[in-house]
Amino acid sequence: MERGRNAPQHRRRIAGDVLAAAADPVIPERIASIGQIMQLAGPAEFAAAIDEQRAALAAIAKSLGLKPAQ
């Protein structure tokens, strides 16, 4: 069994906790009140979305001639 904070069992538990919290009608209202869009998904979908955003930002940075800081 994988150990540590990023172990699959912890990710699943956290995802379940987030889904349970989102079921409270107050939470989506508060999220929307600060201009955020709530998208509920599991850990794999979240990781894919982050990878997609990272790739898009890397393409923008490259087009501007920016290089990663070391």
Backbone bond lengths (Angstrom), bond angles and torsions (degrees), N, CA, C in turn:
res aa  C-N    CA-C-N  psi(-1)  N-CA   C-N-CA  omega(-1)  CA-C   N-CA-C  phi
1 M - - - 1.444 - - 1.523 108.98 -
2 E 1.316 115.42 132.93 1.457 121.07 179.00 1.526 109.21 -68.37
3 R 1.314 115.95 143.62 1.460 120.67 -177.80 1.520 109.94 -116.66
4 G 1.305 115.29 166.86 1.460 121.16 177.11 1.515 111.75 99.56
5 R 1.324 114.02 173.06 1.463 120.15 -175.77 1.517 113.25 -63.93
6 N 1.322 118.20 -26.42 1.461 120.90 -177.58 1.517 113.05 -95.56
7 A 1.304 117.69 9.78 1.463 121.08 179.01 1.529 109.16 -63.15
8 P 1.334 117.02 146.24 1.473 120.70 -177.02 1.519 114.04 -52.40
9 Q 1.319 117.64 -38.84 1.461 118.68 -178.06 1.531 111.44 -65.16
10 H 1.320 117.09 -32.38 1.465 120.53 178.00 1.526 110.45 -73.65
11 R 1.333 116.29 -40.93 1.466 119.30 177.60 1.520 110.79 -61.47
12 R 1.336 117.02 -41.44 1.473 120.27 179.06 1.527 110.97 -64.88
13 R 1.327 116.88 -41.61 1.465 120.41 -179.91 1.523 110.73 -64.47
14 I 1.321 116.16 -44.13 1.461 120.12 179.78 1.525 110.42 -64.14
15 A 1.329 117.11 -42.86 1.469 120.52 177.88 1.521 110.46 -59.85
16 G 1.314 117.36 -41.68 1.461 121.27 177.42 1.516 111.96 -63.82
17 D 1.330 116.55 -40.64 1.465 120.71 178.42 1.531 111.06 -64.28
18 V 1.323 116.39 -41.04 1.466 120.35 179.27 1.527 110.38 -64.67
19 L 1.325 116.83 -44.30 1.466 120.19 178.30 1.526 111.09 -61.67
20 A 1.315 116.86 -40.00 1.465 120.41 178.51 1.531 110.70 -64.70
21 A 1.323 117.19 -42.56 1.464 120.44 178.78 1.524 110.88 -64.92
22 A 1.324 116.84 -38.76 1.465 121.11 -178.79 1.521 112.18 -67.28
23 A 1.318 117.22 -19.22 1.465 120.87 178.34 1.527 111.24 -70.92
24 D 1.327 116.96 -19.58 1.465 121.64 176.18 1.532 107.27 -74.96
25 P 1.329 119.41 120.27 1.463 121.46 -175.55 1.531 113.93 -59.11
26 V 1.310 118.24 -21.99 1.462 121.02 179.99 1.532 110.98 -68.37
27 I 1.311 117.20 -36.28 1.473 120.82 -175.26 1.532 111.57 -63.01
28 P 1.342 119.78 -53.84 1.472 118.27 178.25 1.536 112.86 -58.45
29 E 1.332 117.08 -35.47 1.468 120.25 177.62 1.524 110.86 -63.25
30 R 1.320 116.83 -43.51 1.471 120.22 179.86 1.524 111.02 -66.51
31 I 1.313 116.19 -41.49 1.471 120.10 178.38 1.528 109.54 -60.12
32 A 1.334 116.81 -47.12 1.464 121.53 179.90 1.527 111.47 -64.33
33 S 1.330 117.37 -33.98 1.468 120.69 -177.24 1.527 112.89 -65.43
34 I 1.320 117.26 -20.27 1.469 120.22 177.33 1.527 111.39 -103.98
35 G 1.348 115.24 15.61 1.460 120.11 174.07 1.514 115.49 80.44
36 Q 1.310 116.90 16.19 1.460 120.44 -179.74 1.524 110.24 -99.31
37 I 1.306 115.72 154.48 1.456 122.02 176.71 1.516 107.39 -108.95
38 M 1.308 116.05 122.77 1.461 120.41 -178.68 1.526 109.15 -86.47
39 Q 1.316 115.47 122.71 1.458 121.77 176.81 1.519 107.51 -123.76
40 L 1.306 115.80 115.06 1.459 119.89 -178.56 1.517 109.65 -93.68
41 A 1.306 115.31 129.14 1.460 121.47 179.13 1.522 107.97 -158.04
42 G 1.295 115.66 168.34 1.450 120.74 178.29 1.519 111.71 -83.11
43 P 1.326 116.75 177.95 1.464 121.34 -177.84 1.531 113.52 -58.78
44 A 1.320 118.14 -39.14 1.471 120.50 -178.64 1.527 110.74 -66.77
45 E 1.330 116.56 -41.77 1.464 120.24 179.18 1.529 110.90 -67.20
46 F 1.330 115.96 -37.95 1.463 120.06 177.71 1.529 110.13 -63.26
47 A 1.323 116.85 -46.05 1.467 120.86 179.36 1.524 110.72 -60.80
48 A 1.329 117.34 -40.93 1.466 121.07 178.93 1.529 110.62 -64.22
49 A 1.332 117.46 -40.80 1.463 120.97 179.01 1.524 110.86 -64.40
50 I 1.328 117.15 -40.75 1.467 121.02 178.33 1.526 109.96 -64.28
51 D 1.331 117.53 -43.71 1.467 121.21 178.20 1.526 110.89 -60.62
52 E 1.333 116.29 -40.66 1.463 121.32 179.42 1.530 110.48 -64.37
53 Q 1.322 116.81 -44.55 1.464 120.66 178.40 1.521 111.26 -64.66
54 R 1.330 116.61 -40.66 1.465 120.94 179.50 1.530 110.30 -61.52
55 A 1.330 117.02 -43.76 1.464 121.21 179.82 1.529 110.84 -64.54
56 A 1.329 116.90 -41.65 1.464 120.37 179.29 1.524 110.88 -63.41
57 L 1.326 117.24 -43.88 1.461 120.78 179.46 1.527 111.55 -67.82
58 A 1.326 117.06 -35.33 1.466 120.52 177.16 1.525 110.25 -64.02
59 A 1.325 117.27 -39.52 1.464 120.98 178.75 1.530 110.48 -65.09
60 I 1.317 117.08 -41.02 1.466 120.70 178.00 1.526 109.96 -64.37
61 A 1.327 116.80 -46.23 1.464 120.83 179.55 1.524 110.87 -60.03
62 K 1.322 116.58 -41.51 1.468 120.77 179.96 1.522 110.17 -64.11
63 S 1.334 117.03 -42.30 1.469 120.13 -179.36 1.527 111.52 -65.27
64 L 1.325 117.04 -24.81 1.462 121.82 177.89 1.526 112.36 -90.69
65 G 1.332 116.21 -2.42 1.459 120.52 -179.79 1.521 113.82 77.89
66 L 1.315 116.65 17.79 1.465 120.19 179.38 1.522 110.48 -82.80
67 K 1.310 115.88 145.83 1.460 120.85 178.35 1.528 108.56 -121.48
68 P 1.340 117.04 148.59 1.472 119.18 179.71 1.523 111.28 -62.81
69 A 1.317 116.34 142.51 1.469 121.41 175.92 1.518 108.30 -76.64
70 Q 1.289 116.03 143.06 1.467 120.87 179.53 1.493 110.15 -94.78
